[in-house]
Amino acid sequence: MAQSLAKEFTKGLWAEIPPFRLVLGLCPVLAVTTKVENGLGMGIATTFVLVFSNLLVSLLRNIIPSKVRIACYIVIIATFVTIVELGMQALVYPLFLKLGIFIPLIVVNCIVLGRAEAFASKNGPVLAVADGLGIGIGFTLSLAALAAVRELLGAGTITIWNGVTIFEMGVNFQPFAFMVQAPGAFVALGLMLAGMNLIGKK
Amino acid sequence: MEYFELAIGCIFINNILLAQFLGNCPFLGTSKKMETAVGMAMAVIFVLVLAGVITWVVDAYLLKAFDLEYLRTVSFILVIASLVQFVEMFLKKSIPALYAGLGIFLPLITTNCAVMGACLLNISKEYGFMKTLVSSFSYAVGFGLALILFAGVRERINLAKVPKPLQDTSIALVTAGVIALTFMSFKGMV
């Protein structure tokens, strides 16, 4: 039990890390990674939804009739997204404004629905929470990594929280504005994926 | 003229795929072949216009009227999911040819964030009914245009010799970046 628990948790961190290994949920990945703080905020919000929706889906898995399961999952997910939305408005309003419509769009993030359908609907609540937490943390780390690359090259800084900059390039550094604009997101993610393939495939 | 500018803006400058980053999963998933790309583009145009109009009506006459804006996320996703289901049943019965053409792309649209995203954008920009109609249609056309262009390019890449780590999704993303770069040059058109 403890072993499989650890396995479900750690697979989200490397073997099935989204969005690199599971190419799902790309929209927030590309859109919010202009700054590390946005990436982290988005990752934490998604993790919250993922853990609680996995838990509830797993608890209700024997009650929900299989014909209407997708609709039920969507309602469960939408409920937690609304909680996150209201919570962020109350606690971290500036971040909420920056992430904009991508917070309500967690509802249609394929990772969340994908885990509910592929994992939580077949496993017990403890394993489902471990899976949600692992995938969520993996997602947060990938967002932060991509955001770090883009922010470092595009603006010359790394901002982790609300204006707290932990790293700044020297004055001679010319920001590479392409990286923080739309095309840079695609190119940076594509090249990181190539890098992962290079390391990962023996 | 106002509507024309809005349409151009939504199709080219604020292209939903390449500038707003919405609907990227089907963008990468259905662009390997031209046929599937065309099917997806048609399905999105069809559903997005309907969804845009219906969510606007729901928002204006139900949510705003009763101060229920906090239920927007839940109600929109339910509207979209049931709309997709309804469209599917309707097409199956009355226009089987179109139904066969759209195939599996129709149910997939429920989780396409381009649809939900465009609806939310219309609401957040406080568009009226006509503007919502025009912008929903233009966003969908922009989606179709980018998807079909990208599918054309990807078919050519299949013939090229790509370095091993870059194969498949990786090279597709880099290519999408180059296409996004060309779309950036539309800035300043309106």
Interface residues (C-beta under 8 A of the other chain):
Chain A: V23 L24 G25 L26 C27 P28 L30 A31 I70 A71 I74 V75 A78 T79 V81 T82 E85 L86 G100 I101 P104 L105 V107 V108 N109 C110 L113 Q181 A182 P183 G184 A185 F186 V187 L189 G190 L191 L193 A194 G195 N197 L198 K201
Chain B: L18 A19 Q20 F21 L22 G23 N24 C25 L28 Y70 L71 R72 T73 V74 F76 I77 L78 A81 T110 T111 N112 C113 M116 G117 L120 L121 S124 P163 K164 P165 L166 Q167 T169 S170 I171 A172 L173 V174 T175 A176 G177 V178 A180 L181 F183 M184
